């Protein structure tokens, strides 16, 4: 144990300072008051917030109570002097030598008055020593005896080991300061030497780490913990800590650094006043006396008033400037380390620059961002790091240079990072730096003004607010003058902002307009030729034109321009009033700036439209041009759109529109029939047209509209909140009529349904609505699903056209992320469709015909046959299943992948996984398909192995997937119940086992094994432990009864023993069977993906069909998972020559529908027509199971035929290997 240490002299002085009214007030004021942090519980209880309506008087009472409660939570522990050494020697009452020897030498008798009403310090406690001495208890003995009889909450009878030796040091190294101090307050009295020792140990450790970076964490920097002052500044221990650091250690620098870095100017001023009071002989205090300066602002104020309303604190920009001046004086006079002085002065200069920028914004009439320095700083810091990370991603994925030389004298670049600045300065001969960064953007990893000056470089800072800022005339003129000051013929000026795309490019464009006397369009064109990814907002582009006109007028600017902004409209206003609808601004977002005159835009200037829209795939005969242009933000290079030929017919959407219209009215008729069926014919809900899942969606949507927890309102809702959000608008007009009738279900029942004793109804009630209102509110969701059905058909049509184009077109450049790669040529066998012959392909690689009317008719036929007029798809959607919504996302993802829009495809793929987990099975096929398009194919083993190496295409797709999936999951976790959301939306589907009869044959073994489990539990409960023979006989009889067979005579045979062992280990057998059922899909999915990934649409269909077929649960709505891809797969199927179309189609339809009809008949018999015969009642289960096996068998046959009859896929080889004259000769070789 650590020996006790005496702090008498030190603690006495600290006690006198602590009780001083001025010091005590300042200690309370420098404690950061953030109610959200002060009242943050250690353990978050799982409960809903309670919302009440209060009158003005009640609201005022609640506010006063909140202030009082906050004041109580921030009440500082008293700083007292340590007990005297003589206090350990208690006074003697008497000594009776006759009692000597009656007690063992190591025994003492303690007599305690346990009467109520006595304080621990005044309670009578006496001790009889073995030598007969009767004395009062010492202080340590008194504390121990009081803890035995009157133990306070949180106090232990024995002192925990965490306060001693290595245990305490380990906790300090882990940064558990607050936990140690809180436990010490509970365990010890404030004048206990042990309490003082522990507090001082914590304070010394905090002082050693007080200069750590504010945002440093153990994850990013394992050698240092997060700054402890920021951890304790909102707690009751901050005042005693500051008192100890200033008065005893004489080390206030860390406290000043923390308040200055966080821009808490009021706390900073009070902290400097506290330094003057506690250390009147310090150099800082003596310097103020010499200069006869008053104490720094703000003045002391009542703590209660400050806690009640912090907005009443008067602090102007002049006061902030004065406080920064006092900090500068503090840095100059106090004996601080040189590194600490540089750090403080860097923050002082940054705050001054930020204050100057704030004054400029006040002149514009904007909201000053330094009036409340903490209101948006966290958000701005977050945006800074996210956008910087985005720049790194674009650098490595899209090949964007970090810096670019625009002229022999100028370099335009992003942040000057210290990691590569030495090499950049040496190779580019940089002598001048122009920074457009805001003060808070100058981080420790960026070359700032001080480091530039230490390197001998000239530095100019022109802070401009990111995203929304436009430089002033004063800043532009200062920047141009500074650039011209570089007279060294070999010198270079490095102009930078955060990403080198907006603010710095703006200054560079102004410089080129002034130097070369050119227009704004021409200047931007010159910059874009060297750095194509620069971007301007609408306001910035307008500002460049205004500067060009103002500079060309040759008129002298009035002096008022020096203090006014250059442009009256900031980018926020411009974005709100723009008719072009820009998509973002600044260095991070993508901006579209259109020119009013198309001719001028084509001739005079570069296209400032940075996100060019890729045209739709045309079905008319057009000609591809060899030239290409940069594509959209995903970084691909797309072919230039062919010229429009008005003489060609355009029948692309003619048949499709007719089919969509007929299909729409067909579904509307089904919708009206469903209303009549549910309300008139089957009002009891026993055989309703609407699926029970739609009732689940409806309850969740109504809960969302009513402000309830959707997973608590409907515990069986195990889907994404997005589905409830889609249906919610239909219930919004009736939100005031909805009655909250959600069951009060404990959250535990969501994870263990057996705990829920309440019965969930077959269909929901009207929730306070009339029958008409209830019917109207339910129509919205079904209409959404019908529209999603039609959107699926439209996407299927487009994907079929795109696939046909990829088979016919010869792309001149298949380029990813603007990187130079080999040109590829498709070498293919002649394409044969199932019903018609293909169009003629021109011999010239420069003139290739796109699919015309015949292909369009084929696509419409496939879409109509496979989806629009498929009774399964129509009925399932009208019944209220949301599979069509997921189908839209899957088809959109597939279409975007085929068009090489990988980032957007990844976004849709993340949405698909969020809605249902099963689309993750497409990942192997997507990975292999992207590898094929990213790698130069050949027949070597090394080329095949390269398919396993991720490329930039993979990273782009993965980035989009993780972004959308992570964002949706985070929103669901934060706003929809945390772990409840994760369980209901994701985790539940991994463990779901449906013992009820369904199309999958796995249901019957699961049903039998579950029955054995229940019987085994009943036997253990009723009969207890049985001998082997009795147990074997009972279990064999139960198993025979469950299987629907007659009870045979129990015989001692191997079969009987096996059955008995399976029954005794039913849970193990169930797990093994579950693993075997899952193993089938784990083997088939990678195998089919590797075999079919070249034909992505067919591959997705085959993988989905196999997954649904071998899944442990298979219902009719699961058929839509594969049916949504059926037309796309049929377009890639070629029938053998010995088969006719119509007989083959009829045969395959019968193979798919006949087992379903058999299963439905047997299941209907089981559910609605239970046989009266006991034998048939048993065998009907076997009949349902056999129907499932037949359905499984026919599905395997259909899948095998589909894979066998697929078309030979196109082969991708480099065009530079195959010449244009030889390419058509090679198409006849089947080896290719």
N, C-alpha and C positions, 0 to 999 in steps of 0.2 A: 504494500500500500504506500501511496505517496505521503510523506510526513507532513504534518500540519505546519503552516507557515504563518507568521505573525504579520499583519498588515495594519497595526494600530496607528502608526503615524500617518500613513497614506490615507487610510479610510476615514480617519478623523477629519482631514482636510477636505476630502471629497464630500463628506456629510455636510460640512458647513457650507460648501458651495452649492450643494443640491437643494438645501432648504432656503437659499436666497430667492426671494420672489422673482426678481428679474431673470436670474439664471433658469429657474424652474419654468417660467413662461416661455423663454426662448427654446428650452429643450422640448417643450410641447409643440411649439410652432414649427420646428424643423422636422418633426415627425410627419411623414407624408400621409395625408388623409385621403385614402381611396376606399370608399365604403365597400366596393365590390371585392376588394382584397382583404380589408379588415375583417369582414364578416364571412370570409370564405371558410366553409367547414372543412375539417380534416377528412371526414368521410361523407360522401354525398349520398343522401338517402334517396331511395327509389320511390318518389312520390310526385304527384302532379301539383303544379302551382295552384294556389287558391286565389281567385279574383273576386273582389268585393266592390260594391258601389258605396262610396262614402260621401257624406256631406262635407261642406267646407270646414265646419268646425271639427268634425272627426278627422279629416285629412290633416288639419293643423296639429291636432293632438298626436296623430301618428308620426308626423314629421318631428315634433318635439321629442317624442319617445325615441325615435331613431337617432337624433343628435345625442340624447343622453346616453343611449346604449353604446353609440360609437365612442363617446367620451369615456365611458367605463371600460371599454375594450382597450383603449389606448392609455389607460392609467398606468404610469410608469411604476415599476417596482422600486421601493425606497432604497436609496443608497445610504447605508448606515455604517458607522464605525464598528470595527470588530470588537468582540467582547474582550475585556481586559484579561491579562494572563492570570490575575488574582481571582478571577471569577470561577476558574476551574477548581480552586480550593474553597470548599464550602465552609461556612462558619459552624463551629461545634456548639451543640446545645449542652450536653453533659457527657461525663465519662464515668461509667460504672465498672470498676475493675473486677467486681464479683462476677460479672457476666463473661469475663474473658475465659476462653476455652470451651464455651458451650457450643459455639458454631465452628465448623471447619474453617480453615484459614482462607479458603477461596470462596466462602459463602458470605452473602450480605442479606440483611432483611430490610425491605423497603416498605414503608407505611405511607399510603396515599389517601388523601381526602378526595373521594369521588363525588362529592356533593355537587348538585347542579348549580349553575350560576357563577362559578369561579372561573377566572381566566387562566390560561395555561401558565402564565408567569407568576400569578399570585396564589395558585393552588398549593396547599400545604403538602409537602413531600419530604419525609425524613428517612434517614438511612442508619441502621445499626450495624457498626463494624464488628468483625470478630473479636477485637480487643475490648469491646464494651462501649466504644465511642458512639454517641448519638449525635448526628449532625444533619444539617440541611442538605438536600440533594444539589449536586453541581449542575451547571447549565446543560451539559451533555446528557447527564442522567435524567434531568427533568424533561428534556425533549424526548428521550426514549420512553419514559414512563407515560408521558402524555400520549405518545403514539400508540401505546398498548391499550390504554383505557378509552381514549378519545381520538381515534385515528381519523385524520382528515381525508377527504376524497383526493385520490391521486398520490397519497403518501404511503410509503412502505415502512414497515417496522424496521427492517434492516436496509441499510443504504445500498442501492444497486451498484454492481461493479462497474457500470458504465461511467461512473464519476471518478474512476481511479486509473492510473497507469496507462497501459497500452490501449485499453478499451476506450478511454476518453480520447486518446490521440487518434485512434482509427476513426472515430466519429467526426472529429475535427477535420481530418483529411477528406472525409466524404462530404463535408459541407453541411452537416446536420446541426448548425448553430442554433436555430430556433427551437429545435426539439430539445437540445441540451438545456437551454436557458429556461424553457417552460417546465421541464422536469425538475430542474434545480429549484425553481420557485415553489413547486409543490412539495419538495422533499425537505427543504431547509428553511430556517428562519432567516430574515434578511441580515441579521448581525452575526450569523454563524460563520466562523472562519472558513468552514468548508464551502459554504455558498460563495463567499468572497473569492476564495481560491479558484473555484470553478469558473466564475464569471470572468475573472482576470485572465484565466487561461484561454477562454473563448475570445476575449477582446484582443489579446495579443496575437492570436492566430488570424483574426479578422484584419488586424492592422498589417500583418505580413502580406495579405492578399488584397489589400484595399486598392492597389493600383492595377489590378487585373482588368482586362477589357470588359466593358459592361455587357457585351453580347457574347462573351466567350463562355462556352459550355464544355463539359467534360467529353462530349462526343466529338466536338471539333478540335479541342485542345486537351489531350489527356493529362498534360502536366499542370494544368491550372483549373480551378473550379470557377463557377460563375461568380461574378463580383459579389462578395458577401454583403456589402453595404446596400446594394439594391435589393437583396433578399430581406434585410431587416429594417429598411427605411419606413415601412408601413406598419411596424409592430411596436409594442410598448417598450421593447428593449433598446430602441434606437437612441432615446435620450440618455440613459446611463452609459451606453456605448460611446456616444459623442463626448460626454463629460469625462470619461476615462481617457479617451484618445487625446483630447485637447489639454485637460488639466494635468494629467499624470504623465502620459507618454510624450506630450508636446508634439503630436503628429496630426495636425488638422488637414494636411494636404490631401489625403485620400477622401475625406468628406467633401472638400471643395471640388475635387475632380468629379465625384459622383453627381453632385448637384449641378455642376456646370455642364457636364456631358448630357444630362437629361434635360437641360434648359429649364430647371426649376429656379427661376430668378428670385422669387420671394424667399424661398428656403435658402438660397445662396446668400442673400443679404442678411437674413437672420443668423446664418451660420457665421458670417464675418463679424457681426455684432457679438456673438457668443465668444469668439476668439478674443475680442478686445476685453470682454469682462473676465474671462478665465485666465488670460495671460497678458496682464497689463504691462509687463516688462518685455514682451516679445518685440522683435525688430519691426514687425508690422504695426503694432500699437504705438511704438515710439515714433515711427515715421508719420503717423497721423497726428500725433501731438506736435511734432516739429512743424508740420505744414498747417496746423490749426484747422484740420478738416473735420467735419462732423461725422458721426457714425454713418455707415452705408444705409441706404433705404432698403426696405420699408421700415417704418417705425413699429415698435411692439404694439400688439392689439390683444384684446380679450380672446382667450382660446375658445370659449363657447360661441362667441360671435363669429369667429373664423370658421369653426366647424359647421355652424348653422348655414352660412352662406359665404362660400369662398369667392363668389363673384364681386363682393363688396370691397375686395382688396384693391386699393388704388395703386396701380403700377403702370406708368406710362413708358413710352419709348425712351424718354430722357432718363427716367429712373433706371431702366435697363442698361443704358450707356454708362451711367454712373457706377452701377454695380460691376460692370465689366472693367471699368477703370480701377475700382478697388481691388478686383481680382488681379489685375496686372501689377498693381503695387504690392500685393501680397506675394506674387511670384518673384518680384524683384528683391524683396527684403527678407523673406523667409529662407532659412537654410535648407533648401530642397535639392535633391539630386538633379543633375543636368538633364537627364532623360525625362524626369517628371516636370521640370520647368518647360521643356520643349512641348511636352504633351499638353500642359495647361494653356500655353500661349497659342498652340494650334487651335484649340477649342475656343479660345477667346476671339481669335481672328475669324473663325468660322461663324461664331455667333454674331459678330459685328457685320460680316457680309450678309448673313441672313436677315439681320435687322435692316440693313440698307435696302435689300431686295423687298422687304416687307413694306418699307416706306414707299417704294416705287409702286407697289400694288395698291397701296392706299390712295396714291395719286390717281390711279385708274378707277377708283371706286369699287375695287374688289374687296372681298373679306380678307383681312390680314391673317396670315397664317401663323404669326408669332404672338398674336394677342393671347391665344391659349395654346402654348407650345406643345402640349401633350395631346391635344384633341385629335389631330390627324397624323402625328409623326410616326406612330407605329404603322399605319397603313402605307405611308410614303416609303418608310424603310422596307416594308414587305414588297411593295411594287418595285423598288430599286433592285433588290436581290433577285426577284423573279425575272425582271426584264434583262438583268445582266446574265442570268443563267440561260435565258432564251437566246441571247447573242452568242454565247458559247455553243449552244446546240446548233444554231444556224451556221456557225463557223465550221463545225466539224461535219455536219450533215449536208449543208447546201454549198459548202466551199466558199463562203464569204470571207474575204480577207479582213484581218483585224485592222490593217491600215493600208492606204493606197496613196501612191505619189501622183498628185494631180498635175503639177507643173514641176519643173526642175527645182523650184524654190519652196513648194508647198506640199505638205503631206496631210491628208485627211484621215483621221483614225478614231478608234474607240479609246477606252480608258487606258492611260499609260501605266500598265501594270509593272510592278517592280521586278517580277520574275523574268521579263525579257527586255527590260528597258536598257540594260547595259549593252546588249547586242544591238538593239535598235539605234541607240545613240552612236555607237561606233560605226555601224554599217551605213546609216543614213546621214551621219554628220549633223545631228540635230543641235541647233544652238538657241532656238527660241521655242517657247511653248505658249499656246493660247488655250486656256481652259474655259469651257462654257458650263462647268459643273456648278450645282448648288453646293452650299457649304457642307450639308450633311452627306453629300455624295463623295466627298474626299475621305476615303477610308484609309486604313493603315496599309493596305496592299496597293494603293495608288500613289504615284509620284505627285506630291503636292508642291506648293510654292516654296516651303522651307527646304525640302530636299533638292528641288531644282536649283535654288540659289546656292546650296552647299556644293552642288556639282558644277557650278560656274555657268549655269544656264539662265537666260532671261525668261521670266515668267510673267504672264498677264492673266488675271482672273476676271472673267466677264460672266457672273452668275446669271443664268436664265432658267426659269422654272421649266421642268421637263413636262412634255406632253402638251401643255397649254400655253407655254411661254413664247413670246416673240421679242427679239432684242430691240432695244431702243436705239434711236439715232446716235446718242452719245456712245453706246457700246459699239455700234457698227463703226463709227468714226475712230474710236480708240483702237479697235481691232485692226482696221486698215492701216492706221498710222504705225502701230506696233509691227505689223508685217513688213511695212516699208522700211522700218528701222534696221532690218536684217540686211546689211550691206556686204556681208562676206559673200564672195562669189561662190564659194563651196558650201555655205551654210544653208540650213533647212529650217523651216518653221513647221512645227507639229501642231495642227489645229484639231482639237478633240472635244467631244462631249462624252456621253455615256456609251453610245453605240456608233457614233460617227455617221449618223444617217439624217439628222434633222437640224439641230441647233448649230453644230459646227459647219454643216453643209450650207446653211443659210448665210453664215458669215463669209464663207468662201465664195459663194455666188455673188454676194455684194462686192467683194474684192475684185472678182473678175469683171463685173460690170463696170466698176470704176476704172480699172487698169486698161481694159481693152475696148471700152466704149461700145459694149454689146448689149443686146436686150436680155431680159431675164430668161426667156426661153432658150436663147443660145447659150447662156452661162450654165443653165441647168443641164443642157445637152452635153456640154463639154465635161461636166463633172460625172454625168451618168455613163459616159463612154468609158471612164476609168473605174467608177464605183457604181454599178447599176442599181444597187439596193438602197439608195438614198430615198427618203420619203418626206413629203411636205403636207401639212394640213391645208385645208382650204384657206384659212386665215393667213398662214405663212406664205402660200403662193400668191395671194393677193398683196401681201406686204412686199414681196420681191418686185412685183410689177409697180407698186407705188414708189419704191426706192429707185427703180429704173427711170420712171418718169421724172421724179424729183431730181435725180442726178443729171439727167439729160437736159433739164431746163436751164442749167447754168446760172441759176439764181442763188444768191447768198441766203443761207438759212438764217432765220431770226434766232436770237439768243434763247427764246423760250423753248426751242426744240431740245436744248440740252437737258432740261428737267422734265420734259413730257415724253410719253411713249411715242414711238414712231407711228403706230397704227391705232385707230380708235377702237377697232373691234378685235377682241381676243378670240382665240380659236374656239372657246366654248360657245360664244355667241354665234360664231360663224357656223359651227356644227349644228346649232339649233335652227338656223335659218337657211341652211343650204338645201337646195333642191336636189343636189346630186346624192345626198345621203352618204357621206363618207363613213367608212367602217371603223375608224379609229384615228389616232393622232400620235404625235411624238415619235420617239425612237423605237417604240415597241409595236404599236398597232399598225395595221396596213391601211393606207389611205388611198382613196381614188380621187384624183383631181382632173376634172374634165375641162376641155377647152370649148369655148363657144363656137369657134370657127373650125370645122374639121379640116379644111384645107390648110389653115395656118398651123394647125397641130401636126399635120403630116409633113409640111415643108420646112417650117421655121424652127420647130422645137422638137426635142425628144418627147416621146410619149410619157407624160408624168403619171399616166394610169398604170400603176404598178401591179394591179391584179386584173389582168385581161381575162375576159370570160371566154372559155372554150366553147366553140359553137356546137350545136347539136349534130348528131350523126345524120347525114342526109341519105335518103334512099334513092335519090335521083342519080343519074350517071354524070359524074363530075370527074375532074382531073386534079390529081395532087401536084402541088408544086414542090420543087426541091428545097426552097428556102423555108426556114423555120423562124419562130420568134419565141421569146421567153414566155413561159406559161405562168400559171397562177402561183399562189403562195406555197404550194406543195413542192415546188422546185423542179417540176418536170418541164421538158421541152416538147411542145406539141406542134404538130404540123399546121401550117397556115391553111385557113379555110379556103376551099375551092371557090372559084367565082360562080355566082348564081346564073343559071341558064334558064331564062323565062320560057324557052320553047319546049322544055321537057315537062311531061306531066308530073303531078305531085299527088299521087293517090295514097300516101303513106298512112294517114290517119283515117281514111274513108271507112274501111271495113271495121277498124278498131273502134271508132266512135259508135258505129251502129251496134256492135257487140256490147260495148259498155252501156249503152242506153238500154238495150233489151235486158241485160243482166241487172241493171239498177232497178227497173220496174219489176223484174222477177223477184228480187229480194224485198222490195217494198210490199209486194203481194204476200210474201211469206211473213213479213213483219205484221201486217194486218191480221193474217191468220193466227199468228202467235198470240196477239191480243185477244182475239175471240176465243181461242183454245183455252187460255189461262183464266179468263174472267167468266166465260159462259159455260163451257162444257166441263171443265175440270176446276171448279172454284176451290176444291179442297186441297189442291196441290199434289195429289197422288200421282198423276200422270200429266204433268204440265209440259208445254212446249219449251218454255224458258228453262235453261239449265240452272241448277242450284248455284253454280259458280257466279252467275250474273247477280244473284241475290247477295252473294258475298261482296262483289264489286259495288253494288248499290249501297249496302250498309257502310262500307268503307268511304264511299264518296259522300254520303250524308254526314258521316262523322267528321270528314274533312271540312265540309261546309259549315258544320255546327261548331267547329273548333275543338272537337274531341280527339282523343288518341285513336287512330284508325285500328291499331292492333289490339287495343283494349275494347273498342266498340264491337269488333268482330274478330274473336280470337282465331277463327279459321281462315282469316285473310292472310295468305302466305305468298304475297306477291309484292312487287315494287310499288311504292306510293305513286309512281307515274301513272299507273292504270287508274287509280282512284282520282287522280287529278284530271285525267281525260274525261271521266264521267261526271265530275263535280259540276261543270257548267249547267248540266240539265237539272240539277237540284238547287242551283243558286237562286232562281226566282222564288222558290218556296222555302228559303232558309228561315224566315220568320215563323213559318208554320210547323217546322220540324220540332218534334218532341224528343228529348234525349231519353231514349229507351235502351241504351247500350247496357249490357249486363255488367255488374260490378265484379269483374273477374280479377283475381290476384295475378300479378305478373308471373308467379311461379307456375301457374297453369299453362302459360304459353310454352314453357320448356318441358313440363310434364303434364300432358292432357289428362292423365288419370286422376289428378288432384281436382279437376273441375267437375263438380257434382251437378252443375246446371246443364240442362238439355238445350242444345242449340236447335232452334226451330228449322223445319224444312224450308220455309221461305219467310222473308221478313214481313213485318206488319207495315201498315201505311205510315207509321210514325207521326200521327196527327194530321195526315193529309186525307182529303176525300179520295174516293176511288178514281175519279177522273184525274185529279192532280197527281195521284200516285202513278197512274198509267202514263201520263204525259212526261213526268220526270224520268221514267224508265226508258222512254223511247230514245232519249238523247244518246245514251251509250251504245244502243244497237245501231243507230244511224252512224255513229263514229266507226263502228266495226264494219258496216256495209261500205262506207267510203274507203276504209283501209283495204277492203276486198278489191275494190275497183283500182286503187292505187297499185296493189300487187300485180294486177293484170297489166297495167300500163308499164310497170317496171319489167315484167317478164317479157313483154313485147320488145322493149328497148334492148334488153340484154341479149335476146336472140339475134337482133340486128347487129349488135356490136360483135358478138361471137362470129357471125358470118363475115363481117368486115375483116376481122383478124385473120380469118382463113383465106380471104381473097386479096387483102392489101399487102403491099410490100413497103414497109416504112423505111424511109431514108435514114432516119435517126431515131434509135431507141435510146434515149438518154435520160439518166436519172440524176436529179439534183444538180442539173447544169454541169455535169461532168462529161468530159470527152470520152466516148467509148467507141467500140467497133460498130459499124453499121451492120444491121442484121437483115437477112432476107428470108422470107418464108418459102420453104420448099415443101410442097404438099402434093398429095395425090388428088385427082379430081374429086370435088365435093359432090356427094350424092345425097339428096334429101330423101326422106321416106316417101313422099308423095309426088314430088316434081323434080325435074332435072335442073341443074344449076344454070346460071347465066354464063355467057361466054366471057372469058377473061382475055383481055387484050395482051398481045405478045410483048408490048413495050412495058418495061417496068415503070416508066414515067406516066403511063396512061392506063389506069386500072379502073374497071367498071365496078361501081358499088352495086349491091343487090337492088333489084328493081321491083316491079309489081309482083312477080311470082313469089319472091321471098317474103314480101309483106303479107301476101295472102296466106302463105304457109304459117307465118308467125301468128297471125290472127286466128287461124284454125287451131293451132296448138294451144294458144292461150284460152280460147273458147272451150275446147274439148277438155283440157286438163284442169281448168280453174273456174272460168266464169260460169259455165253451165254444169259444173260438177255438183251433183246434189249433196255430196258430203260437205264440200266447202261452203256452199250456200246455206245449208241448214245449220251447220256448226256456228257460223258467224251470227246468223239471225237468232239463234238460241242464246247468244250472249257470251260467247267465248272470245277472249282477246287475242287469239293466236294470229289473227290477221294483222294486228298492230306490230307484233314481233316480225311477221313476214315482210312488212314494209321495210323495217330496219335491216333485215338480212339481205333482201334484194337490193336495197340502196348500197349496202356495203359491197356486195358482189359487183354491182355496176361501177362503183367508184374504183374498185381494184382493177377491173378490166380496162378502165380508162386511165390507169396509173395515177389516180388521185389518192395517194396512200395515206396521207395524214387525215384527210376527211373520212376515208374508209375506216381508219382506225377509230375515229370518233364514233362512227355508227357501230362498229364492232363492240366497243365498250358499252354502248347503250343496249345492244343485243344481250350481252352477258349479264348486264344489270337486270334486264327484264326477265330473262330465263337463263339458267346456267348452261343449258345444253349447247348453245352455239360455240362453246369453247372447243368442241370436237372438230371444228373447222381449222383450228390452229395449225396442225401438221400440214394440211394441204396448202394453206396460205403461205407458210414458211417455205415449203418446197417450190411453190409457184414463184414467189419473189426471188428465190435463189436461182431459178432458171432464167429469169429476166435480168438478173444482176451479174451472172457469170457467163463467160464465154464457153459455150458447150463444146464438148468433144467426147470421144469414146474412151479416153484414158481413165484409169482408176483415180488419178489425182483430181481430174475434173469432177468426177462423181463425189469425191470427198469434199470438194469445195461447196457443194450444195449445203453442207452442214455448217458452214461458216457464215455468221450473220454479216450482212452488208448494210449500207446506208438506207436501202429500201426497207429492210427489216426494222431498223431503228425508227424510221419515220412512222411506220405503221404501229409499232409498239408504243411510241410516244403518244400518238392519238388515242390508242386504246387505254393506256394508263391514265391519261388526262380525263377522259370522259367517265371511265369507270370509277376512278378515284374521287372525282368531283361529286358524282351522283351518290356514291357510297358515303362520302363525308356528310353531304346534306341530309341523307336519310338517317345517319347515325346521330347527327346533332339535333334534328328537328322531329324525329319520329321514334324516339324511345331508346336510342343507344343499342344495347345488346339485344333488346327485344326485336328491333328492326333487323339486326344481323341474323338472328335466329330464324325469324319468320321469312325473310327474303332470300337467305342464302343457306344457312346451316341445316335447316329442316330438310331440304331436298336431298342432302347427302345420306340421311338416315331414314328416309321414308320407305316403308314397306307396306304395301296394300294387300291385306289378307282377303279383301272382298274379291269376288270374281271379276276379272277383266280379261282382255284379249291375250295378255301374256300368260303362258302356261306356268309361270313361277308361282302364281297365286295359291295353287292347291297345295304344293309342298309347304309353303309358308303357313297356310291355314292348318295343316296337320301338325306341324312342329309347334305352332303356338298353342294348339289344343293340348298337346302332350305336356307342354310347360305348365299350363293351368291345372291339368289333372295331377301332375306331380306335386304341385304346391298344395292342392287340396288334400292329397293323401298324406303329406307330411304334417298338415295341420290337424287332420281328423284322426288318423290311425297311428301317428308317430312313426318310429322306426320299426320296419317290418323285416322279417327274415327274407332271405334271398328267394326262396321258392314262392312265398306268397306275393312278394313284389313282382316277380316275373309273371306270375299268372294274371295278376290284376292289370299290369301294364299291357300285356299281350291282348287281353280282352278289350281294353280301351282303344288300343291301336287298331284292332280289327273292326271295332264298331265305327271308329272315325273314317276308316277307309271304305265303309259301306259293304263289307263282306259278312258272310255268316261266321259265327263264332266256332272255330274248329276246336278240336281237343288239343289241349296243351301237351306237347311232347318235348322231351329233352333232345332237341336236335340243334344243329348249327344255325338253321334259319331262325329258330326261336331265340337262340342266344343273341344273334345279331340284332334282331328286332328289339329285344329287351335292352341291350346296351345302347341302341339308338334312343330308346325312350328315356333311359336313365340320364343320357347326355343330350337331351333335346336342344338345349341352348347352344352347345358346341356344334352340333350337327346343323343347326340353323345358321350359325355364323359361317360354317364351311360352305354351305349351299349358297349363301349370299355372296361369298367371295368367288365361287365358281361362276355364278351368274354374272358378276361384274367382269370377270376375266375375259369373257367372250367379247364384250365391247372393247376392252383394252387391247385385244389382239386384232380385231377386225378394223378398228378405226385407223391405226397407223398403216396397216397393210393396204387397205383401199386407198388411203391418201397417197402412199408412195406409188401405187399402180396407176392412179387416174389423175394426178395433180395437174398434168398438162391440159386437161379439159376440166376447168375449174367448176363450171356449172354442173356437169355430170358427176364430178367427184363429190361435191357437196350433197347432191341428191343421194348418191349411193351410201355415203357415210351416214346421212340422216336416216335413210331407210333401214340400214343395218342396225343403227342405234335404237330406233323405235321397235324394230322386230325383236331384238334380243334384250330389250330393257325389262327390268323387273316389274314395271307397271306400264300398261299400254291401254289407253282409252281412245275413244273416237276422236277427241280433239287433238291427240298426238299425231293423227294421220296428217293434219295440216302442216306439221313440221316438214314432212317430205313432199306433200302435194304442192306446196308453194314453189318448189323447185322442179316439179314434174315437167311442165312445158319446156323449160330450159334444157332438161336432160333429154327429152324426146327429140329436140332439135339436133342433138349430137348422136342420134342413133341411126344406124343404117341397117335395114332389114336384109336378111339373106336373099339371094336371088330365087330360091325355091319357095319363098313364102309370099303370100298376098297380103295386102294391107288390112282389108276389112276382116277376113277370117282371123288374122293374128290379133287384131285389136279386140274382137269379140271373145276370143279364147282367153286372152290375158285378163279381160274384165271379169269373165266368169271365174277364173282362178282366184281373183282377189275378192269378189263379192260373194261367191258361194260359201266359203268358210265363215264369212261374217254373218250371212243369213242363218247358217246352222247354229252358230254360237248365240245369236240374238234369240232364236227360237228356244233353245235350251235354257238360256238365262231368263227369258220371259216366263217359261214354265216354272223355273225355280222361284222367281220373285212373285208373280201374280197368280199362277195356277199351280199351287203346291199339290203334288199328287197325294191322293188319299192312301194309297198303298204304301206300307212301310218299306217294302223292297224298292219301289220306284223312287221314293223320297231319298233313299241312300244312293241309288245309282244315277240320279239326275246330276249329282256333283261330278261323277265320273264322266257323264255326257258333256257337261260344260268344259271339263278339262280336256277331253279328247277333241272337242271343237277348237280349243286354243292350240293344241298340238297340230291339228290339220292346218289351221291358219298360219302357224309358224312355218310349216313345211312348204306351203304354197308361196309364202313370202320369200323364202330362200330360193325357190325355183325362179320366181320373177326377177329377183336381184341378179341371179346368175345369168339369166338371159339378157338383161339390160347391159351388164358388163361385157358379155360376149358379143353383142351386136353393136357395140359402140363404133363410131367412125375412127379411122386412123388419124391421130392428131398431127398437126403441123410440126415440122422440125425447124429449129432456129439455128442458123449457122451464120458466121460472119460473111458480110457481103464482099469484103475485100479478098476473101478466098475464092468465092465463086464469081466469076465475071458475069456481066449482064448478058453476053452472048451465049454463055453456057448454062445459064440458070434454068432455062426451060428444058434443056436436055436432061438435067439432073432430076427433074421432077418425076420422070418415069421410073427411076430406080427405087425399088421398094426398100432397099437397105437404108435409104435416107429417111 
